[in-house]
Amino acid sequence: MTTKLAEHLTIGQVAQRSGVPHTALRFYEDRGLITSERSSGNQRRYPRSVLRRIAFIRAAQRVGLSLDEIGSALDTLPHDHAPTKADWARLSRDWRDELDARIDALQRLRDQLTGCVGCGCLSLKTCGLHNVDDRFSQFGPGAPLLKPASEGGIE
C-alpha cells in the first residue's frame, strides 16, 4: 500500500522538513521568496515545491548571495511546481562570474591578511586592508577636508 503525499504542507511540516525555523519561513514569505495559501482557518499551507525553493535559498545564502539577488533569481523560476534541473543549471551559469569574482576577492584578502597579521601593524596610514586606496592618507590623520589649510587641511 502506497501513501499519497499531501500536496500542501503546514508551516510546521515545512520547518521540520527544511530545517528552517518558522520565523525564517515567515520572513522569506514577507520578502516574496516563497508563497503560501491560507486554509479556511487562516493557517499557512505551502505547496510541496517550496522545499526546493528553500533549499535553493539556503544554498545561495551559504555562497554569499544577498536576499535581493536570491529573490531576483527565484522570480525567474516557476511558482507552481518544483524547478527543473535545467532551471538550476541556468541559474548557476548566471552566477558563475559573480561567484568567481567573489572567490578572487577573498583570495586576495586572504593573501593580504597573512602579511598584515605577520606585521600586526593595522596602521591607518599604511595598512593595505584597513586603508585601501585612501587618497587622503598623504594629509595625515583626521578629516583633511574639514581642517583649515593652516592646520594641514586641503584648500
C-alpha positions as CSV (number, residue, x, y, z in Angstrom):
1,M,0.0,0.0,0.0
2,T,1.4,3.4,-1.0
3,T,0.7,6.5,0.9
4,K,-0.2,9.6,-1.2
5,L,1.9,12.6,-0.3
6,A,0.0,15.7,0.7
7,E,0.1,18.5,-2.0
8,H,0.3,21.2,0.7
9,L,2.3,21.3,3.9
10,T,1.8,23.2,7.1
11,I,4.4,25.7,8.3
12,G,5.4,23.1,11.0
13,Q,5.9,20.4,8.4
14,V,7.9,22.8,6.2
15,A,10.1,23.8,9.1
16,Q,10.7,20.2,10.1
17,R,11.5,19.0,6.6
18,S,13.7,22.0,5.6
19,G,15.4,22.6,9.0
20,V,14.4,26.3,8.7
21,P,12.6,27.9,11.7
22,H,9.1,29.1,11.4
23,T,10.3,32.7,11.9
24,A,12.6,32.4,8.9
25,L,9.8,30.9,6.7
26,R,7.6,33.9,7.6
27,F,10.4,36.2,6.8
28,Y,11.1,34.5,3.4
29,E,7.4,34.8,2.7
30,D,7.3,38.5,3.7
31,R,10.2,39.1,1.3
32,G,8.4,37.3,-1.5
33,L,10.9,34.4,-1.7
34,I,8.3,31.8,-1.0
35,T,4.5,31.8,-1.1
36,S,1.7,30.0,0.8
37,E,-2.0,29.8,0.6
38,R,-4.4,30.2,3.6
39,S,-6.6,27.5,4.8
40,S,-10.2,28.1,5.9
41,G,-8.8,28.5,9.4
42,N,-6.3,31.1,8.1
43,Q,-3.3,28.8,8.5
44,R,-0.5,28.8,6.0
45,R,-0.3,26.0,3.6
46,Y,2.7,25.6,1.4
47,P,3.0,23.7,-1.9
48,R,5.5,20.8,-1.7
49,S,7.7,22.6,-4.2
50,V,8.5,25.2,-1.6
51,L,11.0,22.7,-0.1
52,R,13.2,23.0,-3.2
53,R,12.9,26.8,-3.2
54,I,14.0,26.9,0.5
55,A,16.9,24.6,-0.2
56,F,17.9,26.9,-3.0
57,I,17.7,30.0,-0.7
58,R,19.9,28.3,1.9
59,A,22.5,27.2,-0.6
60,A,22.6,30.7,-2.2
61,Q,23.0,32.3,1.2
62,R,25.9,30.0,2.0
63,V,27.8,31.2,-1.1
64,G,27.2,34.8,0.0
65,L,24.3,36.0,-2.2
66,S,22.1,38.6,-0.8
67,L,18.4,38.1,-0.4
68,D,17.8,40.6,-3.1
69,E,19.9,38.6,-5.5
70,I,18.2,35.4,-4.4
71,G,14.8,37.0,-4.9
72,S,15.7,38.1,-8.4
73,A,16.8,34.6,-9.3
74,L,13.7,33.0,-7.8
75,D,11.5,35.4,-9.8
76,T,12.7,33.6,-12.9
77,L,11.6,30.2,-11.6
78,P,8.2,28.6,-11.7
79,H,6.0,29.2,-8.6
80,D,3.5,26.4,-9.3
81,H,6.0,23.5,-9.4
82,A,9.5,22.5,-8.4
83,P,12.3,23.9,-10.5
84,T,13.8,21.6,-13.0
85,K,17.5,20.6,-13.4
86,A,17.6,23.0,-16.4
87,D,16.4,25.8,-14.2
88,W,19.2,25.2,-11.7
89,A,21.8,24.9,-14.4
90,R,20.7,28.3,-15.9
91,L,20.9,30.0,-12.6
92,S,24.3,28.6,-11.8
93,R,25.6,29.8,-15.2
94,D,24.2,33.2,-14.4
95,W,26.0,33.4,-11.1
96,R,29.3,31.9,-12.1
97,D,31.0,35.2,-13.0
98,E,29.8,36.8,-9.7
99,L,31.0,33.8,-7.7
100,D,34.4,33.8,-9.5
101,A,34.8,37.5,-8.7
102,R,34.0,36.9,-5.0
103,I,36.4,34.0,-4.8
104,D,39.1,36.1,-6.4
105,A,38.4,39.0,-3.9
106,L,38.5,36.5,-1.0
107,Q,41.8,35.0,-2.2
108,R,43.4,38.5,-2.4
109,L,42.1,39.4,1.0
110,R,43.5,36.1,2.4
111,D,46.9,36.9,0.9
112,Q,46.9,40.4,2.2
113,L,45.7,39.3,5.6
114,T,48.5,36.9,6.0
115,G,51.1,39.7,5.6
116,C,49.2,42.0,7.8
117,V,48.8,39.6,10.7
118,G,52.5,38.9,10.3
119,C,53.4,42.5,11.0
120,G,50.5,43.3,13.3
121,C,50.5,47.0,12.2
122,L,46.9,47.7,11.4
123,S,48.2,51.2,10.7
124,L,45.7,53.6,9.3
125,K,48.5,55.2,7.2
126,T,50.0,52.1,5.6
127,C,47.7,49.1,6.1
128,G,46.5,47.8,2.7
129,L,43.5,46.2,4.2
130,H,42.3,48.8,6.6
131,N,43.0,51.8,4.4
132,V,42.7,50.6,0.8
133,D,43.2,53.3,-1.8
134,D,42.9,56.1,0.7
135,R,43.7,59.1,-1.4
136,F,43.7,61.4,1.6
137,S,46.3,59.4,3.6
138,Q,49.0,61.8,2.5
139,F,47.4,64.5,4.5
140,G,47.7,62.7,7.8
141,P,45.1,61.6,10.4
142,G,41.8,63.3,10.9
143,A,39.4,64.9,8.4
144,P,41.6,66.9,6.0
145,L,38.7,68.3,4.1
146,L,37.3,69.8,7.2
147,K,40.6,71.2,8.6
148,P,41.7,74.7,7.6
149,A,44.8,74.8,5.4
150,S,46.8,76.3,8.2
151,E,46.3,73.1,10.2
152,G,47.1,70.7,7.4
153,G,43.8,70.7,5.6
154,I,43.1,70.8,1.9
155,E,42.4,74.1,0.3
